Amino acid sequence: MTPLVAPDPGWPAQCHAEADRWREAGLTGLVQVHHIGSTAVPGLPAKPIIDMLPVFADMDALDAARPQIEALGYEWMGEFGLPGRRYCRRDDPQTGRRLFQAHCYVAGSGEITRHLAFRDALRDNASLRAGYSAVKGKCAALHPGDLSGYGDCKSGWIKKVEARALAQYSPSPDLLKPT
């Protein structure tokens, strides 16, 4: 497992540049690209891997974009355990270090709302961020080198916070606009 590192204020710019690569590739049906995960939350320690959530108009467009996404250097993993998702990852060709993970969904998927609600709840609440930081640190210490154990350790806390966040979440109109 990649270790947690201190927050890097450059993560949003890295995500923005990568999202620009996706838009410039002319991916048919690409509606928007969101920055999600811990690197999208200022002040939160994270594994230094940028998580993106590209949104496509429909599943046909998403699946048709596969060759273009692979041409951007991504490995296409298909659903990878989550129905309705297409997971892609890009590693540095020299070091093999994971750089980006793309969790692609179709517009209207509840998974988009779930990810954005959780991200925005963490962005808006310093005590929630501190709590998540503590949970992440504890789970990383309990499960060094075990990504699955680390994820399982955090999941109960995440599910509780997601449920509360979803109950209060209303996306900004800007999130619904195509990029």
N, CA and C atoms as an extended XYZ file, in Angstrom:
537
Properties=species:S:1:pos:R:3:atomname:S:1:resname:S:1:resid:I:1 pbc="F F F"
N         0.837       -1.173        0.000 N   MET     1
C         0.000        0.000        0.000 CA  MET     1
C         0.884        1.240        0.000 C   MET     1
N         0.524        2.202       -0.812 N   THR     2
C         1.206        3.487       -0.812 CA  THR     2
C         0.927        4.176        0.518 C   THR     2
N         1.947        4.655        1.214 N   PRO     3
C         1.715        5.277        2.521 CA  PRO     3
C         0.996        6.616        2.404 C   PRO     3
N         0.341        6.995        3.493 N   LEU     4
C        -0.271        8.310        3.570 CA  LEU     4
C         0.821        9.362        3.656 C   LEU     4
N         0.591       10.490        3.015 N   VAL     5
C         1.539       11.602        3.059 CA  VAL     5
C         0.800       12.854        3.497 C   VAL     5
N         1.552       13.842        3.896 N   ALA     6
C         0.974       15.132        4.291 CA  ALA     6
C         0.234       15.741        3.101 C   ALA     6
N        -0.764       16.547        3.382 N   PRO     7
C        -1.520       17.192        2.299 CA  PRO     7
C        -0.600       18.000        1.377 C   PRO     7
N        -0.885       17.949        0.100 N   ASP     8
C        -0.107       18.678       -0.898 CA  ASP     8
C        -1.041       19.668       -1.589 C   ASP     8
N        -0.794       20.969       -1.431 N   PRO     9
C        -1.681       21.950       -2.071 CA  PRO     9
C        -1.639       21.896       -3.599 C   PRO     9
N        -0.719       21.128       -4.167 N   GLY    10
C        -0.635       20.981       -5.619 CA  GLY    10
C        -1.564       19.925       -6.191 C   GLY    10
N        -2.189       19.119       -5.346 N   TRP    11
C        -3.060       18.051       -5.860 CA  TRP    11
C        -4.202       18.557       -6.740 C   TRP    11
N        -4.917       19.621       -6.352 N   PRO    12
C        -5.991       20.088       -7.245 CA  PRO    12
C        -5.481       20.497       -8.630 C   PRO    12
N        -4.334       21.146       -8.691 N   ALA    13
C        -3.778       21.550       -9.990 CA  ALA    13
C        -3.402       20.327      -10.826 C   ALA    13
N        -2.870       19.290      -10.170 N   GLN    14
C        -2.542       18.055      -10.891 CA  GLN    14
C        -3.811       17.434      -11.477 C   GLN    14
N        -4.883       17.421      -10.681 N   CYS    15
C        -6.136       16.863      -11.172 CA  CYS    15
C        -6.681       17.696      -12.330 C   CYS    15
N        -6.626       19.008      -12.183 N   HIS    16
C        -7.131       19.889      -13.239 CA  HIS    16
C        -6.373       19.654      -14.553 C   HIS    16
N        -5.052       19.534      -14.461 N   ALA    17
C        -4.245       19.295      -15.670 CA  ALA    17
C        -4.601       17.959      -16.308 C   ALA    17
N        -4.823       16.946      -15.478 N   GLU    18
C        -5.175       15.637      -16.029 CA  GLU    18
C        -6.582       15.658      -16.627 C   GLU    18
N        -7.494       16.352      -15.984 N   ALA    19
C        -8.848       16.488      -16.532 CA  ALA    19
C        -8.802       17.208      -17.877 C   ALA    19
N        -7.917       18.203      -17.992 N   ASP    20
C        -7.738       18.887      -19.280 CA  ASP    20
C        -7.264       17.917      -20.359 C   ASP    20
N        -6.360       16.997      -19.999 N   ARG    21
C        -5.906       15.985      -20.972 CA  ARG    21
C        -7.098       15.165      -21.474 C   ARG    21
N        -7.989       14.795      -20.566 N   TRP    22
C        -9.162       14.008      -20.948 CA  TRP    22
C       -10.055       14.820      -21.891 C   TRP    22
N       -10.291       16.097      -21.550 N   ARG    23
C       -11.151       16.936      -22.397 CA  ARG    23
C       -10.504       17.162      -23.764 C   ARG    23
N        -9.185       17.424      -23.769 N   GLU    24
C        -8.483       17.685      -25.027 CA  GLU    24
C        -8.415       16.454      -25.916 C   GLU    24
N        -8.551       15.263      -25.337 N   ALA    25
C        -8.547       14.028      -26.123 CA  ALA    25
C        -9.843       13.873      -26.917 C   ALA    25
N       -10.814       14.719      -26.635 N   GLY    26
C       -12.067       14.687      -27.391 CA  GLY    26
C       -12.896       13.438      -27.122 C   GLY    26
N       -12.909       12.985      -25.878 N   LEU    27
C       -13.667       11.779      -25.538 CA  LEU    27
C       -15.154       12.020      -25.768 C   LEU    27
N       -15.723       11.279      -26.684 N   THR    28
C       -17.131       11.423      -26.999 CA  THR    28
C       -17.972       11.118      -25.769 C   THR    28
N       -18.890       12.011      -25.468 N   GLY    29
C       -19.802       11.781      -24.363 CA  GLY    29
C       -19.275       12.204      -23.006 C   GLY    29
N       -18.031       12.699      -22.924 N   LEU    30
C       -17.512       13.164      -21.634 CA  LEU    30
C       -18.240       14.455      -21.266 C   LEU    30
N       -18.894       14.441      -20.106 N   VAL    31
C       -19.681       15.579      -19.665 CA  VAL    31
C       -18.885       16.448      -18.704 C   VAL    31
N       -18.231       15.814      -17.725 N   GLN    32
C       -17.544       16.557      -16.682 CA  GLN    32
C       -16.532       15.643      -16.012 C   GLN    32
N       -15.518       16.236      -15.384 N   VAL    33
C       -14.541       15.479      -14.606 CA  VAL    33
C       -14.444       16.139      -13.228 C   VAL    33
N       -14.721       15.359      -12.184 N   HIS    34
C       -14.644       15.837      -10.812 CA  HIS    34
C       -13.387       15.292      -10.139 C   HIS    34
N       -12.864       16.052       -9.201 N   HIS    35
C       -11.757       15.601       -8.346 CA  HIS    35
C       -12.400       15.062       -7.076 C   HIS    35
N       -12.135       13.805       -6.745 N   ILE    36
C       -12.720       13.181       -5.561 CA  ILE    36
C       -11.615       12.564       -4.709 C   ILE    36
N       -12.013       11.951       -3.624 N   GLY    37
C       -11.052       11.281       -2.764 CA  GLY    37
C       -10.323       12.266       -1.867 C   GLY    37
N        -9.424       11.744       -1.084 N   SER    38
C        -8.727       12.560       -0.080 CA  SER    38
C        -7.879       13.663       -0.678 C   SER    38
N        -7.331       13.472       -1.888 N   THR    39
C        -6.509       14.530       -2.487 CA  THR    39
C        -7.364       15.723       -2.917 C   THR    39
N        -8.693       15.561       -2.918 N   ALA    40
C        -9.607       16.648       -3.281 CA  ALA    40
C       -10.029       17.466       -2.065 C   ALA    40
N        -9.538       17.089       -0.886 N   VAL    41
C        -9.929       17.761        0.352 CA  VAL    41
C        -8.708       18.464        0.936 C   VAL    41
N        -8.662       19.795        0.844 N   PRO    42
C        -7.511       20.518        1.387 CA  PRO    42
C        -7.272       20.176        2.860 C   PRO    42
N        -6.001       19.947        3.187 N   GLY    43
C        -5.612       19.685        4.559 CA  GLY    43
C        -5.730       18.241        5.007 C   GLY    43
N        -6.123       17.348        4.118 N   LEU    44
C        -6.310       15.952        4.501 CA  LEU    44
C        -5.132       15.102        4.029 C   LEU    44
N        -4.502       14.336        4.931 N   PRO    45
C        -3.454       13.411        4.487 CA  PRO    45
C        -4.059       12.389        3.517 C   PRO    45
N        -3.234       11.890        2.607 N   ALA    46
C        -3.755       10.983        1.585 CA  ALA    46
C        -2.634       10.140        1.003 C   ALA    46
N        -3.044        9.056        0.347 N   LYS    47
C        -2.101        8.389       -0.537 CA  LYS    47
C        -1.933        9.352       -1.712 C   LYS    47
N        -0.725        9.587       -2.198 N   PRO    48
C        -0.520       10.599       -3.238 CA  PRO    48
C        -0.931       10.107       -4.633 C   PRO    48
N        -2.194        9.725       -4.732 N   ILE    49
C        -2.787        9.257       -5.986 CA  ILE    49
C        -4.045       10.088       -6.208 C   ILE    49
N        -4.139       10.722       -7.363 N   ILE    50
C        -5.279       11.583       -7.661 CA  ILE    50
C        -6.448       10.717       -8.144 C   ILE    50
N        -7.587       10.860       -7.454 N   ASP    51
C        -8.819       10.183       -7.869 CA  ASP    51
C        -9.687       11.168       -8.630 C   ASP    51
N       -10.091       10.736       -9.829 N   MET    52
C       -10.972       11.546      -10.664 CA  MET    52
C       -12.275       10.786      -10.873 C   MET    52
N       -13.341       11.542      -11.107 N   LEU    53
C       -14.625       10.952      -11.415 CA  LEU    53
C       -15.110       11.562      -12.729 C   LEU    53
N       -14.718       10.952      -13.862 N   PRO    54
C       -15.234       11.414      -15.146 CA  PRO    54
C       -16.688       10.958      -15.310 C   PRO    54
N       -17.526       11.860      -15.781 N   VAL    55
C       -18.938       11.581      -15.998 CA  VAL    55
C       -19.188       11.576      -17.505 C   VAL    55
N       -19.835       10.512      -17.967 N   PHE    56
C       -20.157       10.368      -19.385 CA  PHE    56
C       -21.665       10.435      -19.593 C   PHE    56
N       -22.075       10.825      -20.800 N   ALA    57
C       -23.497       10.991      -21.116 CA  ALA    57
C       -24.259        9.678      -20.996 C   ALA    57
N       -23.650        8.589      -21.435 N   ASP    58
C       -24.316        7.282      -21.350 CA  ASP    58
C       -23.263        6.182      -21.415 C   ASP    58
N       -23.699        4.956      -21.137 N   MET    59
C       -22.760        3.829      -21.072 CA  MET    59
C       -22.143        3.507      -22.428 C   MET    59
N       -22.905        3.677      -23.508 N   ASP    60
C       -22.347        3.418      -24.835 CA  ASP    60
C       -21.167        4.350      -25.112 C   ASP    60
N       -21.328        5.624      -24.781 N   ALA    61
C       -20.240        6.587      -24.989 CA  ALA    61
C       -19.043        6.248      -24.108 C   ALA    61
N       -19.318        5.879      -22.871 N   LEU    62
C       -18.233        5.535      -21.949 CA  LEU    62
C       -17.451        4.344      -22.469 C   LEU    62
N       -18.134        3.289      -22.822 N   ASP    63
C       -17.432        2.099      -23.318 CA  ASP    63
C       -16.735        2.363      -24.655 C   ASP    63
N       -17.325        3.225      -25.476 N   ALA    64
C       -16.698        3.564      -26.760 CA  ALA    64
C       -15.423        4.391      -26.566 C   ALA    64
N       -15.308        5.067      -25.419 N   ALA    65
C       -14.136        5.904      -25.143 CA  ALA    65
C       -12.929        5.083      -24.710 C   ALA    65
N       -13.102        3.796      -24.490 N   ARG    66
C       -12.006        2.977      -23.972 CA  ARG    66
C       -10.696        3.129      -24.749 C   ARG    66
N       -10.699        3.020      -26.094 N   PRO    67
C        -9.409        3.155      -26.806 CA  PRO    67
C        -8.749        4.516      -26.590 C   PRO    67
N        -9.552        5.570      -26.504 N   GLN    68
C        -8.987        6.901      -26.287 CA  GLN    68
C        -8.421        7.028      -24.871 C   GLN    68
N        -9.114        6.432      -23.902 N   ILE    69
C        -8.633        6.474      -22.517 CA  ILE    69
C        -7.334        5.679      -22.402 C   ILE    69
N        -7.282        4.535      -23.058 N   GLU    70
C        -6.048        3.743      -23.046 CA  GLU    70
C        -4.921        4.495      -23.744 C   GLU    70
N        -5.250        5.257      -24.788 N   ALA    71
C        -4.234        6.053      -25.487 CA  ALA    71
C        -3.668        7.156      -24.588 C   ALA    71
N        -4.421        7.544      -23.553 N   LEU    72
C        -3.935        8.526      -22.585 CA  LEU    72
C        -3.009        7.885      -21.543 C   LEU    72
N        -2.786        6.583      -21.675 N   GLY    73
C        -1.872        5.889      -20.768 CA  GLY    73
C        -2.547        5.151      -19.635 C   GLY    73
N        -3.859        5.004      -19.700 N   TYR    74
C        -4.608        4.329      -18.641 CA  TYR    74
C        -4.786        2.853      -18.944 C   TYR    74
N        -4.790        2.068      -17.879 N   GLU    75
C        -5.135        0.651      -17.954 CA  GLU    75
C        -6.635        0.564      -17.648 C   GLU    75
N        -7.380       -0.025      -18.552 N   TRP    76
C        -8.832       -0.164      -18.426 CA  TRP    76
C        -9.123       -1.430      -17.629 C   TRP    76
N        -9.793       -1.288      -16.499 N   MET    77
C       -10.058       -2.414      -15.616 CA  MET    77
C       -11.531       -2.839      -15.616 C   MET    77
N       -12.363       -2.183      -16.409 N   GLY    78
C       -13.789       -2.511      -16.435 CA  GLY    78
C       -14.462       -2.093      -15.137 C   GLY    78
N       -15.508       -2.817      -14.747 N   GLU    79
C       -16.248       -2.474      -13.528 CA  GLU    79
C       -15.377       -2.612      -12.287 C   GLU    79
N       -14.476       -3.554      -12.272 N   PHE    80
C       -13.538       -3.783      -11.171 CA  PHE    80
C       -14.271       -3.842       -9.831 C   PHE    80
N       -15.322       -4.657       -9.821 N   GLY    81
C       -16.047       -4.930       -8.582 CA  GLY    81
C       -17.212       -4.010       -8.267 C   GLY    81
N       -17.409       -2.956       -9.042 N   LEU    82
C       -18.515       -2.033       -8.780 CA  LEU    82
C       -19.385       -1.889      -10.030 C   LEU    82
N       -20.564       -2.496      -10.035 N   PRO    83
C       -21.453       -2.398      -11.199 CA  PRO    83
C       -21.730       -0.944      -11.583 C   PRO    83
N       -21.689       -0.683      -12.874 N   GLY    84
C       -21.960        0.650      -13.392 CA  GLY    84
C       -20.741        1.545      -13.491 C   GLY    84
N       -19.637        1.113      -12.905 N   ARG    85
C       -18.403        1.906      -12.947 CA  ARG    85
C       -17.479        1.330      -14.001 C   ARG    85
N       -16.647        2.180      -14.556 N   ARG    86
C       -15.501        1.752      -15.350 CA  ARG    86
C       -14.289        2.366      -14.664 C   ARG    86
N       -13.399        1.495      -14.183 N   TYR    87
C       -12.229        1.932      -13.433 CA  TYR    87
C       -11.010        1.872      -14.337 C   TYR    87
N       -10.234        2.952      -14.326 N   CYS    88
C        -9.002        3.038      -15.118 CA  CYS    88
C        -7.922        3.618      -14.219 C   CYS    88
N        -6.691        3.186      -14.449 N   ARG    89
C        -5.593        3.702      -13.637 CA  ARG    89
C        -4.387        3.984      -14.522 C   ARG    89
N        -3.632        5.014      -14.105 N   ARG    90
C        -2.430        5.388      -14.861 CA  ARG    90
C        -1.259        5.443      -13.899 C   ARG    90
N        -0.215        4.714      -14.247 N   ASP    91
C         1.012        4.666      -13.466 CA  ASP    91
C         2.122        5.404      -14.212 C   ASP    91
N         3.090        5.876      -13.470 N   ASP    92
C         4.268        6.487      -14.070 CA  ASP    92
C         5.051        5.385      -14.781 C   ASP    92
N         5.309        5.529      -16.084 N   PRO    93
C         5.996        4.448      -16.817 CA  PRO    93
C         7.429        4.198      -16.340 C   PRO    93
N         8.084        5.203      -15.764 N   GLN    94
C         9.456        5.028      -15.284 CA  GLN    94
C         9.505        4.349      -13.912 C   GLN    94
N         8.658        4.809      -12.996 N   THR    95
C         8.739        4.321      -11.620 CA  THR    95
C         7.703        3.252      -11.283 C   THR    95
N         6.643        3.197      -12.080 N   GLY    96
C         5.553        2.280      -11.780 CA  GLY    96
C         4.623        2.805      -10.697 C   GLY    96
N         4.897        3.991      -10.164 N   ARG    97
C         4.055        4.573       -9.107 CA  ARG    97
C         2.701        4.984       -9.680 C   ARG    97
N         1.638        4.627       -8.969 N   ARG    98
C         0.290        5.018       -9.385 CA  ARG    98
C         0.158        6.522       -9.303 C   ARG    98
N        -0.343        7.134      -10.385 N   LEU    99
C        -0.526        8.577      -10.441 CA  LEU    99
C        -1.991        8.975      -10.349 C   LEU    99
N        -2.816        8.300      -11.158 N   PHE   100
C        -4.229        8.668      -11.270 CA  PHE   100
C        -5.096        7.426      -11.277 C   PHE   100
N        -6.285        7.586      -10.698 N   GLN   101
C        -7.329        6.582      -10.775 CA  GLN   101
C        -8.567        7.302      -11.274 C   GLN   101
N        -9.208        6.738      -12.283 N   ALA   102
C       -10.434        7.319      -12.832 CA  ALA   102
C       -11.583        6.360      -12.564 C   ALA   102
N       -12.561        6.854      -11.847 N   HIS   103
C       -13.769        6.098      -11.521 CA  HIS   103
C       -14.859        6.690      -12.408 C   HIS   103
N       -15.075        6.089      -13.580 N   CYS   104
C       -15.967        6.649      -14.592 CA  CYS   104
C       -17.399        6.150      -14.379 C   CYS   104
N       -18.333        7.080      -14.439 N   TYR   105
C       -19.754        6.764      -14.288 CA  TYR   105
C       -20.555        7.492      -15.350 C   TYR   105
N       -21.803        7.080      -15.471 N   VAL   106
C       -22.744        7.693      -16.396 CA  VAL   106
C       -23.546        8.743      -15.638 C   VAL   106
N       -23.822        9.863      -16.289 N   ALA   107
C       -24.603       10.937      -15.683 CA  ALA   107
C       -25.870       10.368      -15.055 C   ALA   107
N       -26.160       10.841      -13.865 N   GLY   108
C       -27.349       10.384      -13.154 CA  GLY   108
C       -27.087        9.253      -12.172 C   GLY   108
N       -25.893        8.666      -12.196 N   SER   109
C       -25.573        7.584      -11.271 CA  SER   109
C       -25.558        8.114       -9.837 C   SER   109
N       -26.160        7.360       -8.935 N   GLY   110
C       -26.132        7.721       -7.529 CA  GLY   110
C       -24.723        7.701       -6.962 C   GLY   110
N       -23.825        6.963       -7.599 N   GLU   111
C       -22.434        6.914       -7.122 CA  GLU   111
C       -21.743        8.269       -7.258 C   GLU   111
N       -22.136        9.030       -8.269 N   ILE   112
C       -21.560       10.372       -8.433 CA  ILE   112
C       -21.955       11.226       -7.239 C   ILE   112
N       -23.232       11.218       -6.923 N   THR   113
C       -23.732       11.999       -5.788 CA  THR   113
C       -23.068       11.557       -4.494 C   THR   113
N       -22.922       10.252       -4.298 N   ARG   114
C       -22.303        9.732       -3.081 CA  ARG   114
C       -20.878       10.266       -2.922 C   ARG   114
N       -20.087       10.171       -3.982 N   HIS   115
C       -18.700       10.651       -3.920 CA  HIS   115
C       -18.629       12.157       -3.662 C   HIS   115
N       -19.459       12.922       -4.360 N   LEU   116
C       -19.409       14.376       -4.208 CA  LEU   116
C       -19.919       14.821       -2.844 C   LEU   116
N       -20.950       14.156       -2.328 N   ALA   117
C       -21.480       14.510       -1.008 CA  ALA   117
C       -20.420       14.270        0.070 C   ALA   117
N       -19.741       13.136       -0.001 N   PHE   118
C       -18.697       12.817        0.979 CA  PHE   118
C       -17.556       13.824        0.885 C   PHE   118
N       -17.101       14.090       -0.331 N   ARG   119
C       -16.011       15.055       -0.536 CA  ARG   119
C       -16.390       16.425        0.014 C   ARG   119
N       -17.581       16.895       -0.326 N   ASP   120
C       -17.994       18.236        0.082 CA  ASP   120
C       -18.215       18.327        1.589 C   ASP   120
N       -18.711       17.257        2.209 N   ALA   121
C       -18.871       17.251        3.664 CA  ALA   121
C       -17.512       17.415        4.334 C   ALA   121
N       -16.505       16.721        3.834 N   LEU   122
C       -15.157       16.842        4.393 CA  LEU   122
C       -14.575       18.228        4.139 C   LEU   122
N       -14.809       18.769        2.959 N   ARG   123
C       -14.296       20.112        2.652 CA  ARG   123
C       -14.914       21.168        3.568 C   ARG   123
N       -16.189       20.986        3.917 N   ASP   124
C       -16.928       22.017        4.642 CA  ASP   124
C       -16.831       21.923        6.159 C   ASP   124
N       -16.250       20.856        6.696 N   ASN   125
C       -16.316       20.633        8.135 CA  ASN   125
C       -14.943       20.229        8.679 C   ASN   125
N       -14.295       21.158        9.367 N   ALA   126
C       -12.935       20.913        9.874 CA  ALA   126
C       -12.900       19.766       10.883 C   ALA   126
N       -13.907       19.640       11.735 N   SER   127
C       -13.876       18.556       12.724 CA  SER   127
C       -14.089       17.205       12.051 C   SER   127
N       -14.880       17.181       11.010 N   LEU   128
C       -15.062       15.941       10.246 CA  LEU   128
C       -13.752       15.544        9.560 C   LEU   128
N       -13.053       16.534        8.996 N   ARG   129
C       -11.741       16.277        8.383 CA  ARG   129
C       -10.769       15.723        9.413 C   ARG   129
N       -10.759       16.328       10.594 N   ALA   130
C        -9.849       15.863       11.655 CA  ALA   130
C       -10.193       14.433       12.056 C   ALA   130
N       -11.478       14.133       12.134 N   GLY   131
C       -11.902       12.778       12.476 CA  GLY   131
C       -11.475       11.772       11.425 C   GLY   131
N       -11.650       12.140       10.163 N   TYR   132
C       -11.267       11.227        9.088 CA  TYR   132
C        -9.754       11.053        9.048 C   TYR   132
N        -9.028       12.130        9.282 N   SER   133
C        -7.573       12.047        9.321 CA  SER   133
C        -7.127       11.069       10.405 C   SER   133
N        -7.769       11.128       11.574 N   ALA   134
C        -7.429       10.215       12.669 CA  ALA   134
C        -7.759        8.772       12.307 C   ALA   134
N        -8.913        8.560       11.693 N   VAL   135
C        -9.305        7.203       11.281 CA  VAL   135
C        -8.314        6.661       10.253 C   VAL   135
N        -7.967        7.482        9.280 N   LYS   136
C        -7.016        7.052        8.251 CA  LYS   136
C        -5.658        6.689        8.873 C   LYS   136
N        -5.188        7.534        9.789 N   GLY   137
C        -3.905        7.268       10.439 CA  GLY   137
C        -3.936        5.972       11.238 C   GLY   137
N        -4.998        5.777       11.999 N   LYS   138
C        -5.137        4.560       12.800 CA  LYS   138
C        -5.188        3.321       11.892 C   LYS   138
N        -5.980        3.383       10.827 N   CYS   139
C        -6.121        2.229        9.929 CA  CYS   139
C        -4.827        1.935        9.178 C   CYS   139
N        -4.103        2.986        8.790 N   ALA   140
C        -2.816        2.782        8.114 CA  ALA   140
C        -1.820        2.111        9.063 C   ALA   140
N        -1.848        2.516       10.349 N   ALA   141
C        -0.939        1.916       11.328 CA  ALA   141
C        -1.308        0.465       11.625 C   ALA   141
N        -2.599        0.167       11.657 N   LEU   142
C        -3.060       -1.201       11.938 CA  LEU   142
C        -2.856       -2.154       10.762 C   LEU   142
N        -2.838       -1.612        9.541 N   HIS   143
C        -2.783       -2.452        8.335 CA  HIS   143
C        -1.692       -1.997        7.366 C   HIS   143
N        -0.457       -1.918        7.823 N   PRO   144
C         0.613       -1.480        6.914 CA  PRO   144
C         0.785       -2.486        5.774 C   PRO   144
N         0.818       -1.972        4.568 N   GLY   145
C         1.018       -2.845        3.412 CA  GLY   145
C        -0.208       -3.635        3.005 C   GLY   145
N        -1.348       -3.428        3.657 N   ASP   146
C        -2.569       -4.194        3.375 CA  ASP   146
C        -3.679       -3.233        2.974 C   ASP   146
N        -3.780       -2.964        1.664 N   LEU   147
C        -4.761       -2.015        1.155 CA  LEU   147
C        -6.189       -2.448        1.480 C   LEU   147
N        -6.463       -3.729        1.372 N   SER   148
C        -7.798       -4.236        1.658 CA  SER   148
C        -8.148       -4.043        3.135 C   SER   148
N        -7.229       -4.397        4.023 N   GLY   149
C        -7.452       -4.207        5.454 CA  GLY   149
C        -7.634       -2.747        5.804 C   GLY   149
N        -6.838       -1.883        5.189 N   TYR   150
C        -6.940       -0.439        5.398 CA  TYR   150
C        -8.330        0.047        4.984 C   TYR   150
N        -8.779       -0.367        3.809 N   GLY   151
C       -10.097        0.039        3.315 CA  GLY   151
C       -11.220       -0.472        4.197 C   GLY   151
N       -11.126       -1.731        4.600 N   ASP   152
C       -12.152       -2.306        5.478 CA  ASP   152
C       -12.192       -1.568        6.812 C   ASP   152
N       -11.045       -1.207        7.330 N   CYS   153
C       -10.946       -0.517        8.613 CA  CYS   153
C       -11.671        0.834        8.556 C   CYS   153
N       -11.576        1.546        7.448 N   LYS   154
C       -12.186        2.871        7.308 CA  LYS   154
C       -13.667        2.810        6.955 C   LYS   154
N       -14.123        1.700        6.404 N   SER   155
C       -15.433        1.662        5.746 CA  SER   155
C       -16.612        1.989        6.659 C   SER   155
N       -16.617        1.537        7.899 N   GLY   156
C       -17.728        1.841        8.791 CA  GLY   156
C       -17.862        3.332        9.037 C   GLY   156
N       -16.738        3.995        9.285 N   TRP   157
C       -16.740        5.436        9.511 CA  TRP   157
C       -17.231        6.158        8.259 C   TRP   157
N       -16.722        5.742        7.100 N   ILE   158
C       -17.101        6.384        5.838 CA  ILE   158
C       -18.595        6.224        5.582 C   ILE   158
N       -19.134        5.026        5.771 N   LYS   159
C       -20.556        4.790        5.508 CA  LYS   159
C       -21.448        5.678        6.379 C   LYS   159
N       -21.084        5.861        7.658 N   LYS   160
C       -21.861        6.737        8.544 CA  LYS   160
C       -21.830        8.183        8.042 C   LYS   160
N       -20.642        8.647        7.696 N   VAL   161
C       -20.503       10.028        7.238 CA  VAL   161
C       -21.212       10.210        5.896 C   VAL   161
N       -21.078        9.246        4.996 N   GLU   162
C       -21.766        9.332        3.702 CA  GLU   162
C       -23.272        9.435        3.881 C   GLU   162
N       -23.838        8.619        4.770 N   ALA   163
C       -25.292        8.638        4.983 CA  ALA   163
C       -25.750       10.019        5.442 C   ALA   163
N       -25.021       10.608        6.393 N   ARG   164
C       -25.372       11.956        6.864 CA  ARG   164
C       -25.172       12.986        5.749 C   ARG   164
N       -24.078       12.850        5.010 N   ALA   165
C       -23.785       13.809        3.941 CA  ALA   165
C       -24.844       13.745        2.848 C   ALA   165
N       -25.262       12.542        2.475 N   LEU   166
C       -26.280       12.395        1.430 CA  LEU   166
C       -27.616       12.987        1.858 C   LEU   166
N       -27.941       12.874        3.139 N   ALA   167
C       -29.204       13.414        3.646 CA  ALA   167
C       -29.229       14.939        3.558 C   ALA   167
N       -28.057       15.569        3.582 N   GLN   168
C       -27.972       17.027        3.577 CA  GLN   168
C       -27.492       17.601        2.251 C   GLN   168
N       -27.126       16.756        1.308 N   TYR   169
C       -26.423       17.212        0.109 CA  TYR   169
C       -27.381       17.740       -0.943 C   TYR   169
N       -27.042       18.889       -1.472 N   SER   170
C       -27.690       19.373       -2.690 CA  SER   170
C       -26.581       19.954       -3.554 C   SER   170
N       -26.358       19.336       -4.706 N   PRO   171
C       -25.222       19.768       -5.527 CA  PRO   171
C       -25.399       21.198       -6.031 C   PRO   171
N       -24.286       21.868       -6.120 N   SER   172
C       -24.263       23.196       -6.717 CA  SER   172
C       -24.693       23.084       -8.179 C   SER   172
N       -25.438       24.077       -8.698 N   PRO   173
C       -25.813       24.022      -10.113 CA  PRO   173
C       -24.606       23.902      -11.042 C   PRO   173
N       -23.443       24.434      -10.615 N   ASP   174
C       -22.238       24.342      -11.445 CA  ASP   174
C       -21.805       22.897      -11.660 C   ASP   174
N       -22.112       22.016      -10.698 N   LEU   175
C       -21.721       20.615      -10.838 CA  LEU   175
C       -22.505       19.921      -11.936 C   LEU   175
N       -23.635       20.497      -12.320 N   LEU   176
C       -24.486       19.868      -13.313 CA  LEU   176
C       -24.204       20.360      -14.720 C   LEU   176
N       -23.325       21.356      -14.828 N   LYS   177
C       -23.011       21.914      -16.156 CA  LYS   177
C       -21.931       21.094      -16.839 C   LYS   177
N       -22.041       20.892      -18.154 N   PRO   178
C       -20.950       20.239      -18.887 CA  PRO   178
C       -19.700       21.115      -18.835 C   PRO   178
N       -18.528       20.458      -18.878 N   THR   179
C       -17.276       21.217      -18.879 CA  THR   179
C       -16.803       21.418      -20.304 C   THR   179
